[in-house]
Amino acid sequence: MIDGLKIRKIQWGKDRVWYFSVVDIVRVVIDTKRPRKYWNDFVKYNLGDGQTWKFQLSEKLHMIQMPSRDGKKYNTWATDAVTAAQLVRLLWISHYFSVT
């Protein structure tokens, strides 16, 4: 939990690796009220064609069912701890150091 914001996590796969919700990571790093929209825009504009690391990142994202605030489980993009750390870096740099 960071500043009272919870990042959902779940053990998944046969190796029981911890996976973290991408949308929750975006909400914490960017401090936005619309993290899913921010993530969709980030993917559209920053992971577009011609980005060699686009495919490296996309291979490490998985659609996993995680519990939501209403107690139901929904599919959400998730990633392992190493990729989550790389994602935090990419989000932070693109948000706070973007040239306008």
N, C-alpha and C positions, 0 to 999 in steps of 0.2 A: 504494500500500500504506500502510495506516495502522495503527500498532502491530502490525505483522506480519500484519494481516488484509488479504487481497487482495479488491478489488472487481473482478469480472469486467467486461470491456468488449469491445465489438465494433463494427466499422464496418458499418453496415447501411443498406439502401435505395439508391436510384439516386444519391442525393447523397453516399453514404458517410459519413453523420453518425455520430459516436461515440455509442453507447448503453451504459448502465450497468445492471447487475443491481440491481433494487429490493431483492431479498432480501439481497444482500450489503451494500447501503447500510444496511438495517435492522440487520443484524448488527453493523456497525461503529458506528453512531450510538447504538444502544440497548444494545449489549454483552450480547446475549442468546444463549443456546445454541439457541433455537428461533425463528429469524428468520421462517420461513415462517408459523408459528402467530401470531407477533406481527403480521405484516403482515395476515393474514386478519382478526384481531381489530380491528386499526386501521381497516381498510376498513369492517368491519361497524359499528363504534361511532362513528367519526369522519367517515366519508364517507357517512353515511346520507341518507335523503330529507330535503329541506329545506336541504341544504348547496349553495349556489350554485356553489362552487368544485369540488364533486364532479365535475361534468361537464367542467369545464376540465381537471382532472387526468386524468380517465379518457380524454379524447381524446389525451393525450400519453403514455399507457402502451401498450406493444406487447408481444405475446408473441413472443419471439425465441429461437431455439435458441442456447444457449451451452454451451461445454464445462464439464463438472463435474470434480470431483477424480478420478473414475474414468476420465476421458478420453473418455467418451461425451458426446454433445450432447443436452441436454434443453431443452424449452420453459420459459422463465422470463420473468416480467414485467421489462421494461426500459424505460428512459426516456433522453431526451437530457440533456446537461449542465445546461441551464438549469432544466429541470423537476427534475432530480436535486437541484440546490441548493435549490429550493423545498421539495422533499420532505424534505430534511435538516432544514430549518427547522421544518416542520410536525411531524415526528417528535420533534425535540428539545423543542419547546415542549409538545407534548401529553404527552410522557413525564416531563420534568423539572419542569413547572409545572402538572401536573394537580391538580385540587382533589379531595381525598379526604374 
